[in-house]
Amino acid sequence: MSPVSRIKSAPDDPNGIVRRYAANSPFRSATAEELVNEDNPFRRPVRPHDLGFLDYGTPLTADRVLRLSALLGHRMLRTVHDADLLFVPAGGAGHPSADDAEAFRSVENRVLALQAGQVLEHHLFHWLGEQHTPVEGGTDAVVRHVQGVLEERRAHPGKALDVAGSTRHRADAATYLLAQLTAARPAVQSAVGRGLLGDYGTAHPALRELLLDDLRERAARLPHYEALLGGAELSAEPYAYWQFLLGSSLAGANHLHSVARDHARLGEFLGAWVHHRLDESVTAAAYGEVFREAFGEDGAAYFTGVPQLTGEGIAELTGALLGPLVERFGAEGALSFHRGFEDARRLAAVSDGDLAVQLDWADRLDEYKDKAEKLDALIAANNIEVDLETFVESHEETSTTHVHDDHRLVVVEVGQMHFWNNVGQMIPMNEGDKLLIPAERLHGSMVRSGTCTYHQPVISEELLGQV
């Protein structure tokens, strides 16, 4: 329970460890046929070639948690956590999933996953510890804080939900919003199941039943989850929309698994779990409305069944969890719970803001095409020197979805390509077409002509501010 149990530093050669882990075949870059993956839960495209220039030995700071290393890091960390969970191949010997399943389940991969997990957690989550503010006042203060967050979130469930409800292309926004839920809800259920397994005995006599009730409730709503996806004409297969998942959408459940796996962080796990329950409660009605409008009544039933938390109810739950922790570990029990709750709250806020910006950008691509034209003309007219990358790619060469750490234009010189940033969206780009891709926006592409030559000028904040 002591904070010294937290990861303090990355091991020697952290980048080598991550690269060796990512060399496993399920991580290979995506092909043209793998934009959506409905029959191979072991397939996890990562862009391993990018790991040659990314540094996982240095922890992220709060202002860099949406960068490329975070996206790829959370993809790999999710796979670390999934290494000992059950996934079923789509077919027997000869089916593509069979080879990936064997590589995924191999002893070597599991050993590398344990090593890589330590590096990735340090890189991805170290910034959370830098923002910890110890709560004073013990159990009562923690309970009041949790109640306050509940009331605050009731009043403002989320920016992304506001954006999704005001976009011009509502069904597209709802589809993307739903895809992000596939990154979180099933994984949270697995984390609760992971935390349930243990001999708590007299140490925390109420815990097993509380977690079991949560797991039963989530399992009971599974048919409604599948109906929700079916109503949107989406697959319920695990990670079918892997390439469209934001790193921030993977992060919350990754954190919950991290604290569930490290049993010295029991208090943090319970605090994070309470925040996930709180977050699901305060957003349920708004999610239900977005999906009802987009997909009909099938979009509402899953959220109707989400347990609603009152101020009194969440105080009772928090008190029931904290009592045995404080009795056994003293003040550190309350501090640990508060750390887990606050870390989960911060990650949820990052995810909400990231998703809101992504939805807004995808909804206004026509405006970003106009900005791209203006920026390209401005650069040419004033002979402005900018960093530039040029790519020459062949037919069906595919760019696994990614983000850039800077603003970029895409300028097609020769050939045709498809650009995508949402499920089912294939945006054609022909010779002379231009698009502005802001920093940290998830996207991918595929060449549709025999060859395609395109350029990516890097746009500074100063230059961007001129259009």
C-alpha positions as CSV (number, residue, x, y, z in Angstrom):
1,M,0.0,0.0,0.0
2,S,3.0,2.3,0.4
3,P,3.7,4.7,-2.4
4,V,7.2,3.3,-2.7
5,S,5.5,0.3,-4.5
6,R,4.9,2.6,-7.5
7,I,7.3,2.3,-10.5
8,K,10.1,4.8,-9.8
9,S,12.2,4.5,-12.9
10,A,12.5,2.6,-16.2
11,P,15.0,-0.3,-16.4
12,D,18.2,-0.3,-18.4
13,D,17.7,-0.2,-22.2
14,P,14.0,0.6,-22.0
15,N,13.7,1.3,-25.8
16,G,15.3,-2.1,-26.6
17,I,12.8,-3.8,-24.3
18,V,9.9,-2.1,-26.1
19,R,11.2,-2.8,-29.5
20,R,11.8,-6.5,-28.7
21,Y,8.2,-6.7,-27.5
22,A,6.8,-4.9,-30.5
23,A,8.7,-7.3,-32.9
24,N,6.0,-10.0,-32.2
25,S,4.0,-10.6,-35.3
26,P,0.6,-9.5,-34.1
27,F,2.0,-5.9,-33.8
28,R,3.0,-5.7,-37.5
29,S,1.8,-2.7,-39.5
30,A,-1.7,-3.0,-41.0
31,T,-2.4,-4.0,-44.6
32,A,-5.1,-2.6,-46.9
33,E,-7.5,-5.4,-45.8
34,E,-7.1,-4.7,-42.1
35,L,-8.7,-1.3,-41.6
36,V,-11.4,-3.1,-39.6
37,N,-10.6,-6.4,-38.0
38,E,-13.7,-8.5,-37.1
39,D,-12.1,-11.9,-36.9
40,N,-8.7,-11.8,-35.2
41,P,-8.7,-10.4,-31.6
42,F,-4.9,-11.1,-31.4
43,R,-4.1,-8.6,-34.2
44,R,-2.8,-5.3,-32.8
45,P,-1.2,-3.1,-35.4
46,V,1.3,-0.7,-33.8
47,R,3.7,0.8,-36.4
48,P,6.8,-0.9,-35.0
49,H,9.1,1.1,-37.4
50,D,8.2,4.3,-35.5
51,L,9.7,2.8,-32.4
52,G,13.1,3.5,-33.9
53,F,12.9,7.2,-33.1
54,L,10.5,7.2,-30.1
55,D,12.0,7.4,-26.5
56,Y,10.2,5.2,-23.9
57,G,13.0,5.8,-21.4
58,T,11.8,9.3,-20.6
59,P,8.4,9.7,-19.0
60,L,5.7,11.9,-20.6
61,T,4.8,15.2,-19.1
62,A,1.2,16.3,-18.8
63,D,1.3,18.4,-21.9
64,R,2.6,15.5,-24.1
65,V,0.2,12.7,-23.2
66,L,-1.5,12.7,-26.6
67,R,1.7,12.4,-28.6
68,L,2.7,9.5,-30.9
69,S,4.6,7.6,-28.2
70,A,1.5,7.7,-26.0
71,L,-0.7,6.3,-28.7
72,L,1.6,3.4,-29.6
73,G,2.5,3.0,-25.9
74,H,-1.2,2.5,-24.9
75,R,-1.7,0.1,-27.8
76,M,1.2,-2.0,-26.5
77,L,0.2,-1.7,-22.8
78,R,-3.3,-2.8,-23.6
79,T,-1.8,-5.9,-25.2
80,V,0.4,-6.5,-22.1
81,H,-2.7,-6.5,-20.0
82,D,-4.5,-8.8,-22.4
83,A,-1.7,-11.4,-22.5
84,D,-3.3,-13.5,-19.8
85,L,-7.0,-12.9,-20.7
86,L,-9.1,-15.2,-22.8
87,F,-9.5,-14.4,-26.5
88,V,-10.8,-17.0,-29.0
89,P,-9.4,-17.4,-32.5
90,A,-11.8,-17.0,-35.3
91,G,-10.8,-20.4,-36.9
92,G,-8.6,-23.4,-36.6
93,A,-5.3,-24.2,-38.3
94,G,-4.8,-22.2,-41.5
95,H,-6.9,-19.3,-40.4
96,P,-4.8,-16.1,-40.0
97,S,-5.8,-15.7,-36.4
98,A,-4.3,-19.1,-35.5
99,D,-0.7,-17.9,-36.1
100,D,-1.3,-14.6,-34.3
101,A,-2.9,-16.5,-31.4
102,E,0.1,-18.7,-31.1
103,A,2.5,-15.7,-31.1
104,F,0.3,-13.8,-28.7
105,R,0.1,-16.6,-26.2
106,S,3.7,-17.7,-26.4
107,V,5.8,-17.9,-23.3
108,E,8.4,-15.6,-24.9
109,N,5.7,-12.9,-25.6
110,R,4.4,-13.1,-22.0
111,V,7.9,-12.7,-20.6
112,L,8.6,-9.7,-22.9
113,A,5.2,-8.3,-21.9
114,L,6.1,-8.2,-18.3
115,Q,9.3,-6.4,-19.1
116,A,7.7,-4.0,-21.5
117,G,4.8,-3.3,-19.2
118,Q,7.1,-1.8,-16.6
119,V,8.7,0.5,-19.2
120,L,5.4,1.6,-20.7
121,E,3.7,2.3,-17.4
122,H,6.6,4.5,-16.3
123,H,6.5,6.4,-19.7
124,L,2.7,6.7,-19.8
125,F,1.6,7.3,-16.2
126,H,4.6,8.9,-14.4
127,W,3.1,12.4,-14.9
128,L,0.1,11.4,-12.8
129,G,2.3,11.1,-9.7
130,E,3.7,14.6,-10.2
131,Q,0.2,16.0,-9.8
132,H,-0.8,14.2,-6.6
133,T,-2.0,16.5,-3.8
134,P,-2.5,14.5,-0.5
135,V,-6.0,14.9,0.9
136,E,-6.1,16.0,4.5
137,G,-8.9,14.8,6.8
138,G,-8.8,11.1,6.3
139,T,-11.8,9.0,5.3
140,D,-14.4,11.8,5.7
141,A,-12.4,14.2,3.5
142,V,-12.1,11.5,0.7
143,V,-15.8,10.8,0.9
144,R,-16.6,14.5,0.6
145,H,-14.2,14.9,-2.3
146,V,-15.8,12.0,-4.2
147,Q,-19.2,13.4,-3.6
148,G,-18.1,16.8,-4.9
149,V,-16.7,15.2,-8.1
150,L,-20.0,13.4,-8.6
151,E,-22.0,16.7,-8.3
152,E,-19.6,18.5,-10.6
153,R,-19.7,15.8,-13.3
154,R,-23.5,15.6,-13.1
155,A,-23.6,19.3,-14.1
156,H,-21.1,18.8,-16.9
157,P,-21.0,15.2,-18.1
158,G,-18.4,15.8,-20.8
159,K,-17.2,18.0,-23.7
160,A,-17.2,15.1,-26.1
161,L,-20.8,14.4,-25.5
162,D,-21.6,18.1,-26.1
163,V,-19.7,18.1,-29.4
164,A,-21.3,14.8,-30.5
165,G,-24.7,16.3,-30.0
166,S,-23.9,19.4,-32.0
167,T,-22.0,18.2,-35.0
168,R,-23.4,18.5,-38.5
169,H,-22.8,14.7,-39.2
170,R,-24.5,13.2,-36.1
171,A,-24.4,9.6,-37.1
172,D,-20.7,9.8,-38.0
173,A,-19.9,11.4,-34.6
174,A,-22.0,8.8,-32.8
175,T,-20.2,6.0,-34.6
176,Y,-16.8,7.3,-33.6
177,L,-18.0,7.8,-30.0
178,L,-19.3,4.3,-29.9
179,A,-16.0,2.9,-31.3
180,Q,-14.2,4.6,-28.3
181,L,-16.5,2.8,-25.9
182,T,-15.2,-0.5,-27.3
183,A,-11.8,0.5,-26.0
184,A,-13.1,1.0,-22.5
185,R,-16.2,-0.9,-21.3
186,P,-15.1,-4.5,-22.0
187,A,-11.6,-3.8,-20.6
188,V,-13.1,-2.3,-17.4
189,Q,-15.1,-5.4,-17.0
190,S,-11.9,-7.5,-17.3
191,A,-10.1,-5.3,-14.8
192,V,-12.9,-5.7,-12.3
193,G,-12.7,-9.5,-12.8
194,R,-9.0,-9.4,-12.3
195,G,-9.4,-7.4,-9.1
196,L,-12.0,-9.8,-7.9
197,L,-9.6,-12.8,-7.8
198,G,-7.8,-12.9,-4.5
199,D,-8.0,-14.0,-0.9
200,Y,-9.2,-10.9,0.9
201,G,-10.5,-12.8,3.9
202,T,-10.7,-10.6,7.0
203,A,-8.5,-7.9,5.4
204,H,-11.5,-6.5,3.4
205,P,-14.6,-8.7,4.0
206,A,-17.0,-6.6,1.9
207,L,-14.8,-6.3,-1.2
208,R,-15.4,-9.6,-2.9
209,E,-19.2,-9.1,-2.9
210,L,-18.9,-5.5,-4.0
211,L,-16.8,-6.4,-7.0
212,L,-18.8,-9.5,-7.8
213,D,-22.0,-7.4,-7.8
214,D,-20.3,-5.0,-10.3
215,L,-19.2,-7.8,-12.5
216,R,-22.7,-9.4,-12.5
217,E,-24.3,-6.1,-13.5
218,R,-21.8,-5.6,-16.3
219,A,-22.3,-9.1,-17.6
220,A,-26.1,-8.7,-17.4
221,R,-25.9,-5.7,-19.7
222,L,-23.7,-7.5,-22.3
223,P,-26.6,-8.3,-24.6
224,H,-27.6,-4.6,-24.6
225,Y,-24.0,-3.7,-25.5
226,E,-24.1,-6.1,-28.4
227,A,-27.5,-4.7,-29.5
228,L,-26.1,-1.2,-29.3
229,L,-23.2,-2.1,-31.7
230,G,-25.6,-4.1,-33.9
231,G,-27.9,-1.1,-34.2
232,A,-25.0,1.0,-35.4
233,E,-24.0,-1.8,-37.9
234,L,-20.8,-2.3,-35.9
235,S,-19.2,-5.6,-34.8
236,A,-19.0,-6.6,-31.2
237,E,-15.8,-8.7,-31.8
238,P,-13.0,-7.6,-29.5
239,Y,-10.9,-4.7,-30.9
240,A,-12.6,-4.8,-34.3
241,Y,-12.0,-1.0,-34.5
242,W,-8.5,-1.1,-33.0
243,Q,-7.1,1.4,-35.6
244,F,-9.7,4.0,-34.7
245,L,-9.2,3.9,-30.9
246,L,-7.6,7.1,-29.5
247,G,-4.7,6.5,-27.2
248,S,-6.6,8.4,-24.5
249,S,-9.5,6.1,-24.9
250,L,-7.3,3.2,-24.1
251,A,-5.6,4.9,-21.2
252,G,-8.3,4.8,-18.5
253,A,-8.8,1.0,-18.6
254,N,-5.0,0.5,-19.0
255,H,-4.5,2.4,-15.8
256,L,-7.2,0.4,-14.0
257,H,-5.6,-2.9,-15.2
258,S,-2.2,-1.6,-14.0
259,V,-3.3,-0.9,-10.5
260,A,-5.4,-4.1,-10.4
261,R,-2.3,-6.2,-11.4
262,D,0.0,-4.6,-8.8
263,H,-1.6,-5.8,-5.6
264,A,0.5,-3.4,-3.5
265,R,-1.7,-0.7,-5.0
266,L,-5.0,-2.1,-3.8
267,G,-6.2,1.2,-2.5
268,E,-5.4,2.9,-5.9
269,F,-7.4,0.1,-7.7
270,L,-10.4,0.7,-5.5
271,G,-10.2,4.5,-6.0
272,A,-9.9,4.1,-9.8
273,W,-12.8,1.6,-9.8
274,V,-15.1,4.0,-8.0
275,H,-14.2,6.8,-10.5
276,H,-15.1,4.5,-13.4
277,R,-18.5,3.7,-11.8
278,L,-19.0,7.4,-11.2
279,D,-18.1,8.3,-14.8
280,E,-20.4,5.7,-16.3
281,S,-23.2,6.9,-14.1
282,V,-23.0,10.6,-14.9
283,T,-22.6,10.1,-18.7
284,A,-25.2,7.3,-19.2
285,A,-28.2,9.6,-20.0
286,A,-26.2,11.7,-22.5
287,Y,-24.7,8.7,-24.2
288,G,-28.2,7.2,-24.4
289,E,-29.6,10.3,-26.1
290,V,-26.8,10.5,-28.6
291,F,-27.1,6.9,-29.7
292,R,-30.9,6.9,-29.6
293,E,-30.9,9.8,-32.0
294,A,-28.3,8.1,-34.3
295,F,-29.3,4.5,-34.1
296,G,-32.8,4.2,-32.6
297,E,-34.0,2.6,-29.4
298,D,-31.3,-0.1,-29.6
299,G,-28.9,2.7,-28.7
300,A,-30.5,3.5,-25.3
301,A,-31.1,0.2,-23.5
302,Y,-27.5,-0.4,-22.6
303,F,-27.2,3.0,-20.8
304,T,-30.6,2.7,-19.1
305,G,-29.2,-0.2,-17.1
306,V,-26.2,1.7,-15.8
307,P,-26.4,1.9,-12.0
308,Q,-27.1,5.5,-11.0
309,L,-25.1,6.9,-8.1
310,T,-26.6,9.4,-5.6
311,G,-24.5,11.5,-3.3
312,E,-25.6,9.2,-0.4
313,G,-25.0,6.1,-2.4
314,I,-21.4,7.0,-3.5
315,A,-20.6,8.0,0.1
316,E,-21.8,4.7,1.3
317,L,-19.7,2.8,-1.3
318,T,-16.6,4.9,-0.7
319,G,-16.9,4.4,3.1
320,A,-17.4,0.7,2.7
321,L,-14.2,0.5,0.7
322,L,-12.1,2.8,2.8
323,G,-13.0,1.5,6.2
324,P,-11.0,-1.8,6.1
325,L,-8.2,0.0,4.2
326,V,-7.8,2.6,6.9
327,E,-8.2,0.1,9.7
328,R,-5.3,-2.0,8.3
329,F,-3.0,0.6,6.7
330,G,-3.9,3.8,8.6
331,A,-3.9,7.1,6.9
332,E,-2.0,5.6,3.9
333,G,-5.1,3.6,3.0
334,A,-7.1,6.8,2.5
335,L,-4.3,8.5,0.6
336,S,-3.9,5.5,-1.7
337,F,-7.6,5.4,-2.5
338,H,-7.5,9.1,-3.2
339,R,-4.5,8.7,-5.6
340,G,-6.3,6.1,-7.6
341,F,-9.5,8.1,-7.8
342,E,-7.7,11.3,-8.9
343,D,-5.5,9.5,-11.4
344,A,-8.6,8.0,-13.0
345,R,-10.3,11.4,-12.9
346,R,-7.4,13.1,-14.7
347,L,-7.2,10.4,-17.4
348,A,-11.0,10.6,-18.0
349,A,-10.6,14.4,-18.4
350,V,-7.8,14.0,-20.9
351,S,-9.8,11.4,-22.8
352,D,-12.9,13.6,-22.9
353,G,-11.0,16.6,-24.2
354,D,-9.1,14.6,-26.8
355,L,-12.2,13.0,-28.1
356,A,-14.0,16.3,-28.3
357,V,-11.3,17.8,-30.5
358,Q,-11.1,14.7,-32.7
359,L,-14.9,14.8,-33.3
360,D,-14.9,18.5,-34.1
361,W,-12.0,18.1,-36.5
362,A,-13.6,15.1,-38.3
363,D,-16.9,17.1,-38.6
364,R,-15.2,20.1,-40.2
365,L,-12.8,18.5,-42.7
366,D,-14.0,20.9,-45.4
367,E,-12.7,23.8,-43.3
368,Y,-9.4,22.1,-42.8
369,K,-9.1,21.6,-46.6
370,D,-9.6,25.4,-47.0
371,K,-7.0,26.1,-44.4
372,A,-4.6,23.8,-46.2
373,E,-5.1,25.6,-49.5
374,K,-4.4,29.0,-47.7
375,L,-1.4,27.7,-45.9
376,D,0.1,26.2,-49.1
377,A,-0.4,29.4,-50.9
378,L,1.0,31.5,-48.1
379,I,4.2,29.3,-48.0
380,A,4.6,29.6,-51.8
381,A,3.9,33.3,-52.0
382,N,6.3,34.2,-49.3
383,N,8.9,31.5,-50.0
384,I,8.7,30.3,-46.4
385,E,11.1,27.5,-45.5
386,V,9.4,24.7,-43.6
387,D,10.4,21.2,-42.7
388,L,9.1,18.8,-45.3
389,E,8.7,15.0,-45.6
390,T,8.0,13.5,-49.0
391,F,6.6,10.0,-49.5
392,V,6.4,7.8,-52.6
393,E,4.2,4.8,-52.0
394,S,2.8,2.0,-54.2
395,H,-0.7,0.6,-54.7
396,E,-2.5,-0.3,-51.5
397,E,0.4,0.7,-49.3
398,T,-1.2,1.5,-46.0
399,S,-0.4,3.8,-43.2
400,T,-1.5,2.3,-39.9
401,T,-3.4,5.0,-38.0
402,H,-1.2,7.3,-36.1
403,V,-0.8,10.9,-34.9
404,H,1.8,13.5,-35.5
405,D,3.4,15.6,-32.8
406,D,3.2,18.7,-35.0
407,H,0.7,20.2,-37.4
408,R,1.1,19.0,-41.0
409,L,-0.3,19.5,-44.4
410,V,-0.9,16.5,-46.7
411,V,-0.4,17.6,-50.3
412,V,-0.9,15.0,-53.1
413,E,1.4,15.7,-56.0
414,V,0.8,12.5,-58.1
415,G,-1.7,9.7,-57.8
416,Q,-4.7,9.1,-55.5
417,M,-5.0,8.0,-51.9
418,H,-7.8,7.3,-49.4
419,F,-7.6,9.2,-46.1
420,W,-9.6,8.0,-43.1
421,N,-10.3,9.1,-39.5
422,N,-13.6,7.3,-38.8
423,V,-15.1,3.9,-39.2
424,G,-16.5,3.5,-42.7
425,Q,-15.1,6.8,-43.9
426,M,-12.9,6.6,-47.0
427,I,-12.1,10.2,-48.0
428,P,-10.6,10.4,-51.5
429,M,-7.6,12.6,-52.1
430,N,-6.5,13.2,-55.7
431,E,-3.7,15.1,-57.4
432,G,-3.5,18.7,-56.1
433,D,-5.7,18.0,-53.0
434,K,-4.6,19.3,-49.6
435,L,-5.6,18.7,-46.0
436,L,-4.5,20.2,-42.7
437,I,-4.0,17.6,-40.0
438,P,-3.6,19.2,-36.6
439,A,-1.1,17.8,-34.1
440,E,-2.3,14.8,-32.2
441,R,-5.3,13.9,-34.5
442,L,-5.7,10.3,-35.3
443,H,-5.7,9.3,-39.0
444,G,-4.5,6.8,-41.6
445,S,-4.3,6.4,-45.4
446,M,-4.0,4.0,-48.3
447,V,-2.7,4.5,-51.8
448,R,-5.3,3.8,-54.5
449,S,-3.3,4.4,-57.7
450,G,-0.2,2.6,-59.0
451,T,2.0,5.0,-57.1
452,C,1.3,8.1,-55.1
453,T,3.7,10.9,-54.3
454,Y,2.6,13.3,-51.5
455,H,4.3,15.8,-49.3
456,Q,3.9,16.7,-45.6
457,P,5.0,20.3,-44.8
458,V,5.3,20.9,-41.1
459,I,3.3,23.9,-40.0
460,S,4.4,26.0,-37.0
461,E,1.9,27.5,-34.5
462,E,2.9,30.9,-35.8
463,L,2.2,30.0,-39.4
464,L,-1.1,28.3,-38.4
465,G,-2.2,31.5,-36.7
466,Q,-2.0,33.4,-40.0
467,V,-5.0,31.6,-41.7
